[in-house]
Amino acid sequence: MFPAGLEFIVAFFGCHYAGVIAVPVYPPRKKRGMPRLLSVVGDASANVVLSNAGTIATVRPIVMQNSDLQYLKWVAIDEISDSLSSQWNYSETDRESIAFLQYTSGSTGNSKGVIVTHGNLLHNSEAIKVGWGHTPTECFVSWVPAFHDKGLIGGILQPLYVGMPCILMSPTAFLQKPFRWLQAISRFRGTTSVAPNFAYQLCSDKITEQELVELDLSCWNTAGSGAEPVRRETLETFAQVFGGCGVKKKAFYPCYGLAEGTLFVSGGSKDELPVYIDIDKHSLEQNRVVIADDSNKNKIQSLVGCGGELIDHKIVIANPETLKTCKPDQVGEIW
């Protein structure tokens, strides 16, 4: 449980060295976020809280008000003696060993813990590498929170897996001033950076013309968008606003993933433009896909393609009631 920073990474790998299952969480601000934290602690049967002394001093008194959590042991990593390293013993690990529990965002219900093995991480890291065409000569820029699967597996583990540099910044720094994200890409010549749709819209809305002249985004080859619905108007507005800064439409990389699939599930080709389709909005509400008639703009809904299968992923669009594969013009669940 760490604020944004390198201490989280130290603690995460410390768990692996110790053979301990990590459970990434974010420090709640006062009582905001406390219900989710308590839910995760209880569901995971957590025994130890790894953090730093400052965070523990703030959060522990609030958590310890709950009588069910009196047993928790609190460890500040900035107060651990280096001499303890002499007592370390190698913990046997294989592909089936559990690396960590990734709790879902809770946006569609209560947070659920997903068991992620070392094999899951290796497999998904390879899928991301292939999908995004990463090599050690690339540079990743990320502000996505480390306790989120996109921030951890995409922004931290992927650069380590590939062997490429990564520039990390805090989510708060981005939200306070969206310009900082694009400024970091420009300054450090970032080639890959991934964010939810809202982040691209926020940049288009907030960054001034004076700030635009400071940006050179011609280096940005993979602008991933996922974690929430990808909107055509957002991508087109962003391309229009930042086209003069070198943003390439081909750089946009809509993708789909979820914690239950480790992270990355589907993506397109790096060398192709995003795929759009205009469909009839009324038909969509009835779970049917009908190409829209241009005669009535108010009945058109534009959807963005999030690619297809990579390496040995198998994706099926299924009817959740009949448990059968949907026809091409039917709407179903992603399995």
Secondary structure, 3 states (H helix, E strand, C coil): CCCCCHHHHHHHHHHHHHCCCECCCCCCECCECHHHHHHHHHHHCCCEEEECHHHHHHHHHHHCCCHHHCCCEEEEHHHCCHHHHHHCCCCCCCCCCEEEEEECCCCCCCCCEEEEEHHHHHHHHHHHHHHHCCCCCCCEEECCCCCCHHHHHHHHHHHHHHCCCEEECCHHHHHHCCHHHHHHHHHHCCCEEEECHHHHHHHHHHCCHHHHCCCCCCCCCEEEECCCCCCHHHHHHHHHHHHHHCCCHHHEEEEEECHHHCCEEEECCCCCCCCEEEEEHHHHHCCECCECCCCCHHHEEEEECCCECCCCCCCCEECCCCCCECCCCECCEEC
